């Protein structure tokens, strides 16, 4: 093989390695959900009223924000929180919570399809009534 071919092959291999690195890093940075800034603000806010009351209040605020998301956004967020990538701006804050609280919020996210269906049903009933 000539040195020109070897150089071209080396450049191609380096370009392929760089493309693989970029693809891996793109997978690690999740797409933000519509209320991401609000979720981060809630998680990062200092506790008020003691640990138990403060975390209960934060959990209620997070549920209220998450409840406004579509089912697809809830599903995406649940996957992100389960995967807990260090490159994700949201998950390190979420990981500070106890396993019990994290599980409750992820369960709430997983229940989004049912909540969405109940809202649609209530909306249809109110239109008929």
C-alpha positions in Angstrom: 0.0 0.0 0.0 1.4 3.5 -0.9 1.9 6.1 1.7 -0.9 8.2 0.2 -3.4 5.4 0.6 -2.2 4.9 4.2 -2.6 8.6 5.0 -6.1 8.6 3.5 -7.0 5.5 5.4 -5.7 7.1 8.7 -7.7 10.3 8.0 -10.8 8.2 7.3 -10.4 6.2 10.5 -9.9 9.3 12.6 -13.0 10.9 11.0 -15.0 7.8 11.8 -13.8 7.8 15.4 -14.7 11.4 15.8 -18.2 10.7 14.3 -18.6 7.9 16.8 -17.6 10.2 19.7 -20.0 12.9 18.6 -22.8 10.3 18.3 -22.1 9.0 21.8 -22.0 12.5 23.3 -25.2 13.5 21.4 -27.0 10.5 23.1 -25.8 11.7 26.5 -27.3 15.1 26.2 -31.1 14.7 26.3 -33.6 16.9 24.7 -35.1 19.3 27.3 -38.8 19.0 28.2 -41.0 22.1 27.9 -40.8 23.0 31.6 -37.2 22.0 32.2 -36.1 25.3 33.6 -39.0 25.2 36.2 -38.1 21.7 37.2 -34.4 22.6 37.7 -35.4 25.7 39.7 -37.6 23.6 42.0 -35.0 20.9 42.5 -32.2 23.5 43.1 -34.2 25.7 45.4 -33.3 25.7 49.1 -35.6 23.8 51.5 -38.0 25.8 53.6 -39.8 24.6 56.7 -37.5 21.6 57.6 -36.4 18.6 55.5 -39.6 16.6 55.6 -41.9 19.5 54.8 -39.5 21.1 52.4 -39.1 18.0 50.3 -42.8 17.3 50.4 -43.4 20.8 49.1 -40.9 20.3 46.3 -42.4 17.0 45.4 -45.9 18.7 45.1 -44.4 21.5 43.0 -42.7 19.0 40.7 -45.9 17.0 40.3 -47.8 20.1 39.4 -45.2 21.0 36.7 -45.0 17.5 35.3 -48.8 17.2 35.2 -48.8 19.9 32.5 -46.6 17.8 30.2 -47.9 15.6 27.4 -47.6 11.8 27.8 -44.7 11.8 25.3 -42.8 14.4 27.4 -43.5 12.5 30.6 -42.2 9.3 29.1 -39.1 11.0 27.9 -38.5 12.6 31.3 -39.0 9.2 33.1 -36.4 7.6 30.8 -34.0 10.4 31.5 -34.5 10.2 35.3 -34.0 6.4 35.2 -30.9 6.7 33.1 -29.4 9.4 35.3 -26.7 10.6 32.9 -24.1 12.9 34.5 -24.3 15.1 31.4 -28.0 15.7 32.0 -28.6 19.0 33.8 -31.7 17.7 35.6 -30.8 14.2 36.8 -27.9 15.1 39.2 -30.3 17.3 41.1 -33.0 14.6 41.1 -30.5 11.9 42.3 -30.1 13.9 45.6 -33.6 12.8 46.6 -34.3 9.6 48.5 -35.1 6.5 46.4 -38.6 6.6 47.7 -39.3 10.1 46.5 -37.6 9.4 43.2 -39.7 6.3 42.7 -42.9 8.2 43.5 -42.1 10.9 40.9 -41.2 8.4 38.2 -44.4 6.4 38.9 -46.3 9.7 38.5 -44.6 10.2 35.2 -45.4 6.7 34.1 -49.1 7.3 35.0 -49.4 10.2 32.6 -51.3 8.3 29.9 -54.1 7.4 32.4 -54.2 11.0 33.7 -54.4 12.3 30.1 -57.2 9.9 29.3 -59.2 10.9 32.4 -58.8 14.6 31.5 -60.1 13.9 28.0 -63.0 12.0 29.3 -63.9 14.8 31.8 -63.6 17.3 29.0 -66.0 15.3 26.8 -68.5 14.9 29.6 -68.5 18.6 30.3 -69.2 19.4 26.7 -72.2 17.0 26.7 -73.5 18.1 30.0 
